Amino acid sequence: MEETEQWDKPVEWFNRYYPAAEEEENPADKEYRYMLRLVAYDIANPNRLRKVAKTCELYGIRVEKSVFECDLKQEMFEKFWLELMDIVDEEEDCIIAYKICKSCIQDVELLGLITRPKKVLCYFVG
């Protein structure tokens, strides 16, 4: 087996199960079902940072390293926020959530390359 073939196989497997976004998306083109919240954080401790990131991944789509778009009903956002409150140290960390209305989303401006990964859902049938 050639050296290049050896390295291509893991990439093929990864791409099959975690496909890249088909094309760039403008936030204004996406249809939001509930209320969009832009959540950003700056966490001082690496352990808390991982916990906050994992929690945000459950509720939203990562658009930057520490920025998530969350399209959530108010009740779900409150549950999410309570989970974050249990993790952060308010004297060392910072989390901020901006509520963005549907009409404001239409005015979003983009500069440069932005790629939004699609959430991958797995269904196991037994």
C-alpha positions as CSV (number, residue, x, y, z in Angstrom):
1,M,0.0,0.0,0.0
2,E,1.3,3.4,-1.0
3,E,1.9,6.0,1.8
4,T,-0.8,8.3,0.4
5,E,-3.4,5.6,0.3
6,Q,-2.7,4.8,3.9
7,W,-3.5,8.4,4.9
8,D,-6.6,8.7,2.7
9,K,-8.6,5.9,4.4
10,P,-9.1,7.7,7.7
11,V,-10.2,10.8,5.9
12,E,-12.7,8.9,3.8
13,W,-14.1,7.3,7.0
14,F,-14.3,10.7,8.8
15,N,-15.9,12.4,5.8
16,R,-18.5,9.7,5.4
17,Y,-19.8,10.1,9.0
18,Y,-19.1,13.8,9.5
19,P,-19.7,15.4,6.1
20,A,-18.5,19.0,5.6
21,A,-21.0,21.7,5.0
22,E,-22.1,21.6,1.4
23,E,-21.7,25.3,1.0
24,E,-21.2,28.5,2.9
25,E,-24.3,29.8,4.6
26,N,-25.3,33.4,5.3
27,P,-27.2,33.6,8.7
28,A,-29.8,35.7,7.0
29,D,-30.7,32.8,4.7
30,K,-31.3,30.3,7.5
31,E,-34.9,29.8,8.7
32,Y,-35.0,30.1,12.5
33,R,-37.8,28.3,14.3
34,Y,-37.6,30.0,17.7
35,M,-35.5,32.8,19.0
36,L,-31.9,33.0,17.9
37,R,-29.4,33.6,20.7
38,L,-25.7,34.3,20.1
39,V,-23.8,32.9,23.0
40,A,-20.1,33.8,23.6
41,Y,-17.8,32.9,26.5
42,D,-14.4,33.5,27.9
43,I,-13.6,30.8,30.5
44,A,-10.4,30.9,32.6
45,N,-10.1,27.3,33.7
46,P,-9.5,24.6,31.1
47,N,-11.8,22.0,32.8
48,R,-14.7,24.5,33.0
49,L,-13.9,25.6,29.4
50,R,-14.4,22.0,28.2
51,K,-17.7,21.6,30.2
52,V,-19.1,24.9,28.9
53,A,-18.1,24.0,25.3
54,K,-19.8,20.6,25.6
55,T,-22.9,22.1,27.1
56,C,-23.1,24.7,24.3
57,E,-22.7,22.0,21.7
58,L,-25.8,20.3,23.1
59,Y,-27.9,23.4,22.5
60,G,-26.4,25.2,19.5
61,I,-24.1,25.3,16.5
62,R,-20.5,26.5,16.9
63,V,-19.7,29.4,14.6
64,E,-16.4,30.3,16.2
65,K,-14.2,28.7,18.9
66,S,-16.2,30.2,21.7
67,V,-19.3,31.5,19.9
68,F,-22.5,29.5,19.4
69,E,-25.8,30.2,17.6
70,C,-28.7,28.7,19.6
71,D,-32.2,28.6,18.1
72,L,-34.2,27.7,21.3
73,K,-37.6,28.2,22.9
74,Q,-37.5,30.4,26.0
75,E,-37.9,27.4,28.3
76,M,-35.1,25.5,26.7
77,F,-32.8,28.5,26.8
78,E,-33.5,28.9,30.5
79,K,-32.6,25.3,31.1
80,F,-29.4,25.8,29.1
81,W,-28.5,29.0,31.0
82,L,-29.0,27.2,34.4
83,E,-26.7,24.4,33.2
84,L,-24.1,27.0,32.4
85,M,-24.6,28.8,35.7
86,D,-23.7,25.5,37.5
87,I,-20.4,25.3,35.6
88,V,-19.0,28.8,35.5
89,D,-17.1,30.8,38.2
90,E,-18.7,34.2,38.0
91,E,-15.5,35.8,39.5
92,E,-13.2,34.4,36.8
93,D,-15.4,33.6,33.7
94,C,-17.8,35.4,31.4
95,I,-20.7,34.2,29.3
96,I,-22.9,36.5,27.4
97,A,-26.1,35.7,25.3
98,Y,-27.5,38.2,22.8
99,K,-31.1,37.7,21.7
100,I,-31.5,38.4,18.0
101,C,-35.0,38.9,16.5
102,K,-36.0,37.6,13.1
103,S,-36.0,41.0,11.5
104,C,-32.5,41.7,12.7
105,I,-31.2,38.5,11.3
106,Q,-32.0,39.7,7.8
107,D,-29.5,42.6,8.4
108,V,-26.5,40.3,9.3
109,E,-23.4,41.1,7.3
110,L,-20.7,38.7,6.5
111,L,-17.1,39.3,5.6
112,G,-14.9,36.4,4.6
113,L,-15.4,32.7,4.8
114,I,-17.9,31.2,7.3
115,T,-18.9,27.6,7.3
116,R,-21.6,26.2,9.5
117,P,-21.4,22.6,10.3
118,K,-24.6,20.7,10.1
119,K,-25.5,18.8,13.3
120,V,-25.2,15.1,12.6
121,L,-27.9,12.9,14.0
122,C,-27.5,9.2,14.4
123,Y,-30.3,6.8,14.6
124,F,-29.7,3.3,15.8
125,V,-32.3,0.7,15.0
126,G,-32.1,-2.5,16.9
